Amino acid sequence: MSKTFEKLQPYLDKSMALQTARNLFEWDDQTTAPFEAAEYTAKVVGILSDEYMKSLVNEDVKKLLKKLQEEKEQQELTEKERAIIRELSKTYEELESIPPDEYREFNELASVSNRKWAKAKKDNSYEDFAPYLKKIIELKKKFACYRAKKGQLPYEVLLSDFDECFMIPELDQFFEKVKQEIIPLLKEVAKKADTIDKSYNYLHYDIQKQKEFCRFLSGYIGFDFNRGVIAESAHPFTLQLHNHDVRITDRYMEDNLESAMFSIIHESGHALYEMNIDDSITQTLVGGGASMGMHESQSRFYENIIARSQEFWEPIYNRLQSTYPENLCNITLKHFIKGINKAAPSLIRTEADELSYPIHIIIRYEIEKMIFQDEVSVEELPKVWNQKYQEYMGISPTTDSEGILQDTHWSWGEFGYFPSYAIGSAVASQLYACMKEKMPLTQYLKEGNLTPIREFLRDNIHKYGAIKNTKQLLKDVCGEDFNADYYVNYLKDKYRKLYDLSI
Amino acid sequence: MSKTFEKLQPYLDKSMALQTARNLFEWDDQTTAPFEAAEYTAKVVGILSDEYMKSLVNEDVKKLLKKLQEEKEQQELTEKERAIIRELSKTYEELESIPPDEYREFNELASVSNRKWAKAKKDNSYEDFAPYLKKIIELKKKFACYRAKKGQLPYEVLLSDFDECFMIPELDQFFEKVKQEIIPLLKEVAKKADTIDKSYNYLHYDIQKQKEFCRFLSGYIGFDFNRGVIAESAHPFTLQLHNHDVRITDRYMEDNLESAMFSIIHESGHALYEMNIDDSITQTLVGGGASMGMHESQSRFYENIIARSQEFWEPIYNRLQSTYPENLCNITLKHFIKGINKAAPSLIRTEADELSYPIHIIIRYEIEKMIFQDEVSVEELPKVWNQKYQEYMGISPTTDSEGILQDTHWSWGEFGYFPSYAIGSAVASQLYACMKEKMPLTQYLKEGNLTPIREFLRDNIHKYGAIKNTKQLLKDVCGEDFNADYYVNYLKDKYRKLYDLSI
């Protein structure tokens, strides 16, 4: 190890420990903590966050980083060290470029703004939230300008927080293709809505049995219960302390069979990524996934491509049937597969099917771009939102709660996040095409053997953590750059067959 | 606030945040964390512990403390500030008096030693544990000598970690009385073992129903679910993040009705203490209970004095009966009360009844005193243990697992802890006598109204946290010093009646 790097290690260890503690508080808050704990616990988390910042942004680290940058140029560092320096520099530049006062102002505002958003959504009152959103946007613009490299647009600074490989030109091209190909397909599918009956999904499903079946599903795709746990929370999520402690949550509804099942598979996809990151890099700055886009590719690969396929269910559908014989005894596997893939234009992103999902993302991307290019005012946002839904989906929200107010992201200042979801789906399709070339994937699914799939992803993607970025990973696995054709073709093939379409 | 104290505040805040984080990791380890997480999480907790120590033991704090000691003498500090300074000085002196190398050596040893103990207990092999125990004792003696004030015995240094009000003279006197009065009583009770039939307790009791009933019991005595949660763990315990987040656990057995019920009441007693500490001192060094002894007085007050009384069960016994009609329909309230109070000489402390319990403590106290006065070797301990059980209980362990190896405390180096349990019982009896003078306690229980009891304890004990010590609290509540007569008389009255004895 480089001597300079060795001197940096204690700072990295300290920041890792503080970050892990913050993660545990986050987990606890979402799954366990009593209702009235929040105010007092916030004080603790605030202090840990300050200490986290101090552990990284200080004169010692600054000097060491400078020295390490030189060593990096002189090739004196290992690949792992170089990757850690790269991540540390990014974090350092971000934290250092923003005046601490404004950083604190933003964090306080974000927390208030999120509460205001939740209330405004409940009350269907955009005007109550708008002043906070305006302030959040102002600060985010300011921060993006502080952080922007020469020639970089503010929105691109934000996009790079979630996936540095996809800037405006790449995203414009990607989304243009999706719009051209998927919007007409979705309109055709909408016309044949009646051909798939999904009423079985909304019968009564005992929650204890759902929990057991979801646990089975998670283990079936490879979740390791010696290194992970499943809990309940209001919204499903994945969180890791390190690669030997990866946690997922689910939410169960008595009158919806699908919801918890596909959520647990989605989160298990994220969890497999984190569990399979190499021991040598866990608990370092490159010990998480490569990007939000790459992470979503893993969750969506399992949730949509794998778990909505007929082959996946062939070995296990009768287990589901015998869990709920009263509801499913007359629902054939074929019927079930059609049901879990049923698509239609929709208003709510989180409940959207695989086909309409990218359209939800495109609408948000286009609006975010407008916001950060000063092409729309906060007051005009609901109108623009509704117009875009009308134009792309053929339907339009009747309330702001199911329109502009539906997502929590903006209330936290998370602009630039949404594209990752679509990148994830597209990357998943590209990986799928490549994996089918390299292994008898369909056969494995029919045999109920998911191990080779998990091992392929582990050896080619997961283990690298954030040492490689999305594009490098894709290039190394598939031998080509990101290519949205795979995604569009996957969706077209699948939905043409499913709905027996001629377009 | 004193200007000097103000300068100390950031150090106190930082140590509080780090300590709270350690507590949350402890909670998580016992209730949630996956099996294989331990090694990687230990690294995180190790770093947080080092940071905790650094936040308190450093030149800045040392100077501030010195200055504050002077201000204390000059009466420039508030009562709260003075109490915090007192606690900080104690912690500071302890941490500073032990060389960091030896402190680390001890912590590493304790963790190994605990694992060795668990294995030795399982294998019934004292000789496998003895070398570790020897080393632990050596280090504890060394530390106690470093820390001892002039004329203070090493064992008293250890006792003072758990309750500074009870040193060897007080404990000798207390335990002598208990031995004289309780050992003969226990022998009489043993002769009448057959008069109480408790077989109903060991039938099949559905665990889900146990959980619901235990939750009811906890709320019934006043546990506030907005500020606390109940979880499961291998051994029941209480842990708080602050007074708005107090957590308890329980363990459920299918073939034992009592176990989980009295554990949850015991832990709820601890929890009420922590929940009722005043907002103005929570998250400070005096924001926990006054001492281990005082804490145990609250758990034992609820567990034994309140919840093993007939009056407590009068309003709720039919709820228990109708939870398990198949087992309890023919068990009258009177029969049940006799069952939950059945006493007998026993070998295992944690399963002991209220009457034989203090004898278990006395045996451990006498042995610990011998150890720290160099009157017994590690090799001789099993023999001494067994002799004392024979002498006081009239029975003797046939294996070391149910003898010298039964408790975990020594494997962690926790010498001086055991007396707190007996102090707790005695303090509880004294408080009970005093409360009966001040309120119609029996009537309240019969009416199912536990609020005045909780409020009395809150206003007279809980809210003060560690601002007052055990003796000050007793004096202020009862108007007299600690007096073991209350305890001995309580036990004698209760068990004479229960077993219809003439002694």
Interface residues (C-beta under 8 A of the other chain):
Chain A: D13 K14 M16 A17 L18 T20 A21 L24 F25 D28 T32 A33 P34 F35 E36 A37 E39 Y40 T41 K43 V44 I47 L48 E51 F225 N226 R227 G228 V229 A231 L241 H242 N243 H244 D245 T282 Q283
Chain B: D13 K14 M16 A17 L18 T20 A21 L24 F25 D28 T32 A33 P34 F35 E36 A37 E39 Y40 T41 K43 V44 I47 L48 E51 F225 N226 R227 G228 V229 A231 L241 H242 N243 H244 D245 T282 Q283
